[in-house]
Amino acid sequence: MVLSLVLQIAVCFIGAYCANTIYFRLYSARKMIAVFTDESSSGKLIQKISKIPERFQVSRGVSLLRYSTQEIKEIIDDYDAVLICDIDKTIKYDILAYCYAKMKRVYVLPSSTEIIIGNSYHIQISDTPVLMCRNRGLTIEQRAIKRFIDIVFSLVGIIISSPIMFIIAVSIKICDGGPILFKQNRITKNGKIFNVLKFRSMVVNADKDGAVKATENDNRITPVGKIIRPLRLDELPQLFNILFGSMSFVGPRPERIENVYEYTNRFPDFDLRHRVKGGLTGYAQIYGKYNTTPEDKLKMDLIYIERYSLLLDIKLVMMTIKILFMRESTEGFDDKDNKNARKSNSLREIEE
């Protein structure tokens, strides 16, 4: 059995290597040009794409601050694909139309509205094509099935993980004698506030100076926290949140009140993610990171809401196991984010 396991693993690795080699030789990276307005805001996206050279080859970037739309169109002729970053929508549609006419592949950084429209239905009213957006969230049947699955699997999860939860609880108590659980107000469906349960992974009163996001090598994290946080074991008590109905297994990650206040001020569409119940895991948690920007998290949560299906939930739950072993998924925020958070908290106190 051991030899068979080793052989199967070897076959999988060799097969994956050969498949990747053949695929990328048949479909080599396209020579791409990036179009943006502000280089500083679009630079991160370009850096992410550049990390996958076998698929994307960003050869040049042009700014609308330096080139006219007509000049950019002429430059596009020399490239195979175009990356359209966050630019004015009128110019975006103009470039899209040009690329369509020239049969150029286009990668677009979408807005929240474009994600909603992108999942609309094409209907015909007489001789006029019309896009229909249902904008209703989950149907009654989908909510009923989702709730039934949440109850069954949360009970099973609690039973299976009870020995682990017991060991973690004892370890936390022995570590510093503080409370085992950490309770925090979060916002879920329709703006409802509830107490999310987590194993305490930071020192007592870690947020005494206000809402400060965890950073790399944060000295507030306890020795036990350094073990359970990367493995997401501090989230296990949320199985009780799911059982009692305040959360679901899959859905937009419920944010703390301070974060919702800050993000909604910066992105008014952020409240759209509260159309469904908050989840233990979700689309943004699978495809994003701990320090993914709120705007990108919002877009991913909207994609989940608009494309919801039971199969998507099952897929995301299965993929959650994978990200437990990916260190970058728990990557912390930098000090700049915390300075912005402190500033936001101060402004809120002044307004209140």
C-alpha positions as CSV (number, residue, x, y, z in Angstrom):
1,M,0.0,0.0,0.0
2,V,2.9,2.4,0.8
3,L,4.6,1.6,-2.5
4,S,1.3,2.1,-4.3
5,L,0.8,5.5,-2.6
6,V,4.3,6.6,-3.5
7,L,3.8,5.5,-7.1
8,Q,0.4,7.3,-7.4
9,I,2.0,10.5,-6.0
10,A,4.8,10.2,-8.5
11,V,2.4,9.7,-11.4
12,C,0.3,12.7,-10.3
13,F,3.4,15.0,-10.2
14,I,4.8,13.7,-13.5
15,G,1.4,13.9,-15.2
16,A,0.8,17.5,-13.9
17,Y,4.3,18.5,-15.1
18,C,3.8,17.0,-18.6
19,A,0.3,18.5,-18.9
20,N,1.5,22.0,-17.9
21,T,4.5,21.8,-20.3
22,I,2.3,20.7,-23.3
23,Y,-0.4,23.3,-22.5
24,F,1.9,26.3,-22.2
25,R,3.7,25.3,-25.3
26,L,0.5,25.1,-27.3
27,Y,-0.9,28.3,-25.7
28,S,2.1,30.5,-25.0
29,A,1.8,33.8,-23.0
30,R,0.2,36.6,-24.9
31,K,2.1,39.9,-25.4
32,M,0.0,42.2,-23.3
33,I,-0.3,46.0,-22.8
34,A,-1.8,47.5,-19.7
35,V,-4.0,50.7,-19.9
36,F,-4.5,52.7,-16.7
37,T,-5.0,56.2,-15.3
38,D,-3.0,56.1,-12.1
39,E,0.0,53.9,-12.2
40,S,0.2,53.7,-8.3
41,S,-3.3,52.3,-8.0
42,S,-2.9,49.8,-10.9
43,G,0.6,48.8,-10.1
44,K,-0.4,46.0,-7.7
45,L,-2.6,44.3,-10.3
46,I,0.1,44.5,-12.9
47,Q,2.6,43.0,-10.4
48,K,0.2,40.1,-9.6
49,I,-0.2,39.3,-13.3
50,S,3.6,39.5,-13.9
51,K,4.1,36.8,-11.4
52,I,2.5,34.3,-13.8
53,P,4.8,34.8,-16.8
54,E,3.8,31.5,-18.4
55,R,0.2,32.9,-18.9
56,F,0.7,36.7,-19.0
57,Q,3.5,38.8,-20.4
58,V,2.8,42.5,-19.6
59,S,5.3,44.1,-22.0
60,R,4.2,47.7,-21.6
61,G,2.0,50.0,-19.6
62,V,0.4,53.3,-20.9
63,S,-1.3,56.0,-18.8
64,L,-4.3,58.0,-20.0
65,L,-2.5,61.0,-18.3
66,R,0.2,60.8,-21.0
67,Y,-1.5,59.4,-24.0
68,S,-4.8,60.2,-25.8
69,T,-7.3,57.5,-26.4
70,Q,-6.5,57.5,-30.2
71,E,-2.7,57.1,-29.4
72,I,-3.5,54.2,-27.1
73,K,-5.5,52.5,-29.8
74,E,-2.6,52.8,-32.2
75,I,-0.3,51.3,-29.6
76,I,-2.7,48.4,-29.0
77,D,-2.3,47.3,-32.6
78,D,1.2,45.9,-31.7
79,Y,0.0,43.6,-28.9
80,D,-2.0,40.4,-28.6
81,A,-4.0,41.3,-25.5
82,V,-5.0,44.4,-23.4
83,L,-5.3,44.7,-19.7
84,I,-7.8,47.5,-18.9
85,C,-7.4,48.7,-15.3
86,D,-9.4,51.2,-13.4
87,I,-10.1,53.9,-16.0
88,D,-13.1,56.1,-16.9
89,K,-16.0,53.9,-18.1
90,T,-16.5,56.0,-21.2
91,I,-12.9,55.5,-22.3
92,K,-13.1,51.8,-21.2
93,Y,-16.1,51.1,-23.4
94,D,-14.4,52.9,-26.3
95,I,-11.2,50.8,-26.0
96,L,-13.3,47.6,-25.6
97,A,-15.2,48.3,-28.8
98,Y,-11.9,48.9,-30.6
99,C,-10.4,45.7,-29.3
100,Y,-13.5,43.8,-30.3
101,A,-13.2,45.2,-33.8
102,K,-9.5,44.3,-33.9
103,M,-10.1,40.8,-32.3
104,K,-7.8,41.6,-29.4
105,R,-8.2,39.6,-26.2
106,V,-9.2,41.9,-23.3
107,Y,-8.8,41.6,-19.5
108,V,-11.0,44.1,-17.6
109,L,-10.9,45.1,-14.0
110,P,-14.7,45.2,-13.3
111,S,-16.7,47.6,-11.2
112,S,-19.4,46.3,-8.8
113,T,-22.1,47.3,-11.3
114,E,-20.4,45.5,-14.1
115,I,-20.3,42.3,-12.0
116,I,-24.0,42.5,-11.5
117,I,-24.7,43.2,-15.2
118,G,-22.3,40.4,-16.2
119,N,-24.6,37.8,-14.5
120,S,-27.8,39.1,-16.0
121,Y,-30.1,37.3,-18.4
122,H,-30.5,38.1,-22.1
123,I,-34.2,38.3,-23.0
124,Q,-36.0,39.5,-26.1
125,I,-38.8,42.1,-26.0
126,S,-40.2,42.1,-29.4
127,D,-37.3,43.0,-31.7
128,T,-35.2,44.5,-28.9
129,P,-32.6,42.6,-26.8
130,V,-32.7,43.4,-23.1
131,L,-30.6,42.5,-20.1
132,M,-32.5,41.5,-17.0
133,C,-30.9,41.5,-13.5
134,R,-33.0,39.6,-11.0
135,N,-31.3,41.3,-8.0
136,R,-33.1,39.0,-5.5
137,G,-30.3,37.1,-3.9
138,L,-31.0,33.5,-3.0
139,T,-34.4,32.0,-3.7
140,I,-36.5,30.5,-0.9
141,E,-35.6,27.0,-2.0
142,Q,-31.9,27.8,-2.0
143,R,-32.1,29.4,1.5
144,A,-34.0,26.3,2.9
145,I,-31.5,23.8,1.4
146,K,-28.5,26.0,2.6
147,R,-29.9,26.2,6.1
148,F,-30.5,22.4,6.3
149,I,-26.9,21.7,5.2
150,D,-25.6,24.2,7.7
151,I,-27.4,22.5,10.6
152,V,-26.3,19.0,9.6
153,F,-22.7,19.7,8.8
154,S,-22.2,22.1,11.8
155,L,-23.4,19.3,14.2
156,V,-21.1,16.8,12.5
157,G,-18.2,19.3,12.6
158,I,-18.7,20.0,16.3
159,I,-18.7,16.3,17.1
160,I,-15.6,15.5,15.1
161,S,-13.6,18.6,16.2
162,S,-14.6,18.5,19.9
163,P,-11.3,16.8,20.9
164,I,-9.3,19.5,19.0
165,M,-11.4,22.3,20.5
166,F,-10.8,20.8,24.0
167,I,-7.0,20.8,23.5
168,I,-7.0,24.3,22.2
169,A,-9.2,25.6,25.1
170,V,-6.9,24.0,27.7
171,S,-3.8,25.4,26.0
172,I,-5.2,28.9,25.9
173,K,-6.1,28.8,29.6
174,I,-2.7,27.4,30.6
175,C,-0.9,30.0,28.4
176,D,-2.0,33.2,30.1
177,G,-5.0,32.3,32.2
178,G,-7.3,34.6,30.2
179,P,-10.7,33.8,28.6
180,I,-10.8,31.0,26.1
181,L,-13.2,32.5,23.7
182,F,-13.1,35.9,21.9
183,K,-16.4,37.5,21.2
184,Q,-16.7,40.3,18.7
185,N,-19.6,42.2,17.1
186,R,-19.9,41.5,13.4
187,I,-22.4,42.4,10.7
188,T,-24.2,39.8,8.7
189,K,-27.3,39.6,6.4
190,N,-29.5,42.8,6.3
191,G,-27.0,44.6,8.6
192,K,-27.9,42.4,11.6
193,I,-25.3,42.5,14.4
194,F,-24.2,39.3,16.1
195,N,-21.4,38.0,18.3
196,V,-18.9,35.9,16.3
197,L,-17.1,33.3,18.4
198,K,-13.4,32.6,18.0
199,F,-10.6,31.0,20.1
200,R,-8.6,33.9,21.6
201,S,-5.3,34.0,19.7
202,M,-4.2,37.4,21.0
203,V,-3.4,38.9,24.3
204,V,-6.3,40.1,26.5
205,N,-7.5,43.6,25.5
206,A,-5.6,43.5,22.2
207,D,-7.9,46.1,20.8
208,K,-7.8,48.5,23.7
209,D,-6.4,51.2,21.4
210,G,-9.0,50.8,18.8
211,A,-9.6,48.5,15.8
212,V,-6.1,47.6,14.6
213,K,-5.7,44.8,11.9
214,A,-3.2,42.1,12.6
215,T,0.2,42.6,10.9
216,E,3.1,40.3,10.2
217,N,4.9,39.3,13.4
218,D,2.3,41.1,15.5
219,N,3.4,41.0,19.1
220,R,-0.2,40.8,20.3
221,I,-0.5,37.2,19.1
222,T,0.0,34.6,21.8
223,P,2.2,31.5,21.5
224,V,-1.0,29.4,21.1
225,G,-2.3,32.0,18.6
226,K,0.8,31.6,16.4
227,I,-0.1,27.9,16.0
228,I,-3.9,28.1,15.6
229,R,-4.1,31.2,13.4
230,P,-2.2,29.9,10.3
231,L,-4.3,26.7,10.5
232,R,-7.5,28.7,11.0
233,L,-8.3,26.5,14.1
234,D,-9.3,29.7,16.0
235,E,-12.4,29.7,13.8
236,L,-13.7,26.4,15.0
237,P,-16.2,27.9,17.6
238,Q,-18.0,29.5,14.7
239,L,-19.5,26.1,14.1
240,F,-21.9,27.1,17.0
241,N,-22.6,30.4,15.2
242,I,-23.6,28.3,12.2
243,L,-25.7,25.9,14.2
244,F,-27.6,28.7,15.9
245,G,-28.3,30.4,12.5
246,S,-26.2,33.6,12.8
247,M,-23.8,32.4,10.2
248,S,-23.6,30.0,7.3
249,F,-20.8,27.6,6.2
250,V,-20.2,29.6,3.0
251,G,-20.8,33.3,2.4
252,P,-19.2,36.7,2.6
253,R,-16.9,36.9,5.6
254,P,-18.8,39.0,8.3
255,E,-16.8,42.1,9.1
256,R,-16.5,44.0,12.4
257,I,-18.6,47.1,12.7
258,E,-15.6,49.5,12.5
259,N,-14.5,47.9,9.3
260,V,-18.0,48.1,7.7
261,Y,-18.2,51.8,8.7
262,E,-14.8,52.5,7.1
263,Y,-15.3,50.4,4.0
264,T,-18.8,51.7,3.3
265,N,-17.4,55.3,3.5
266,R,-14.8,54.4,0.9
267,F,-16.9,52.1,-1.2
268,P,-20.7,52.8,-0.9
269,D,-21.4,49.5,-2.7
270,F,-19.8,47.5,0.2
271,D,-23.2,47.1,1.8
272,L,-24.4,45.0,-1.1
273,R,-22.5,42.0,0.3
274,H,-25.0,41.9,3.2
275,R,-27.7,40.5,1.0
276,V,-26.8,37.0,2.2
277,K,-25.7,35.5,5.5
278,G,-22.0,35.8,6.5
279,G,-20.0,32.6,6.2
280,L,-17.2,30.7,7.9
281,T,-15.5,30.5,4.5
282,G,-16.3,32.2,1.2
283,Y,-15.3,33.1,-2.3
284,A,-13.1,36.0,-1.1
285,Q,-11.4,33.8,1.5
286,I,-10.6,31.1,-1.2
287,Y,-9.4,33.3,-4.0
288,G,-8.2,36.2,-1.8
289,K,-5.9,36.7,1.1
290,Y,-6.3,38.1,4.7
291,N,-4.9,41.5,3.4
292,T,-6.9,41.6,0.1
293,T,-8.3,45.0,-0.4
294,P,-11.9,45.6,0.7
295,E,-12.8,46.6,-2.9
296,D,-11.6,43.3,-4.3
297,K,-13.3,41.4,-1.5
298,L,-16.5,43.2,-2.3
299,K,-16.2,42.2,-6.0
300,M,-15.5,38.6,-5.1
301,D,-18.5,38.5,-2.7
302,L,-20.8,39.9,-5.4
303,I,-19.6,37.2,-7.8
304,Y,-20.5,34.6,-5.2
305,I,-24.0,36.1,-4.6
306,E,-24.7,36.5,-8.3
307,R,-23.5,33.0,-9.3
308,Y,-24.8,31.2,-6.2
309,S,-25.5,27.5,-6.5
310,L,-25.3,24.4,-4.2
311,L,-22.4,23.1,-6.3
312,L,-20.5,26.4,-5.8
313,D,-20.9,26.0,-2.1
314,I,-19.6,22.5,-2.2
315,K,-16.6,23.5,-4.4
316,L,-15.7,26.4,-2.0
317,V,-15.9,24.1,1.1
318,M,-13.6,21.6,-0.6
319,M,-11.1,24.3,-1.7
320,T,-11.0,25.6,1.9
321,I,-8.9,22.6,2.8
322,K,-6.3,23.7,0.3
323,I,-5.8,27.2,1.6
324,L,-5.1,25.9,5.1
325,F,-1.7,25.0,3.8
326,M,-1.1,28.3,1.9
327,R,0.8,30.7,4.1
328,E,0.1,33.8,1.9
329,S,-3.7,33.3,2.6
330,T,-3.1,34.5,6.2
331,E,-0.7,37.2,5.2
332,G,-1.1,40.2,7.5
333,F,-1.7,43.9,6.8
334,D,1.1,46.4,6.8
335,D,1.4,49.4,9.0
336,K,-0.1,51.7,6.4
337,D,-3.4,49.9,6.7
338,N,-3.4,50.3,10.4
339,K,-2.7,54.0,10.2
340,N,-5.7,54.3,7.9
341,A,-7.8,52.3,10.4
342,R,-6.8,54.6,13.3
343,K,-7.6,57.6,11.2
344,S,-11.0,56.2,10.4
345,N,-11.7,55.4,14.0
346,S,-10.7,59.0,15.0
347,L,-13.0,60.5,12.4
348,R,-15.9,58.3,13.6
349,E,-15.4,59.4,17.2
350,I,-15.4,63.1,16.1
351,E,-18.6,62.6,14.0
352,E,-20.3,60.7,16.9
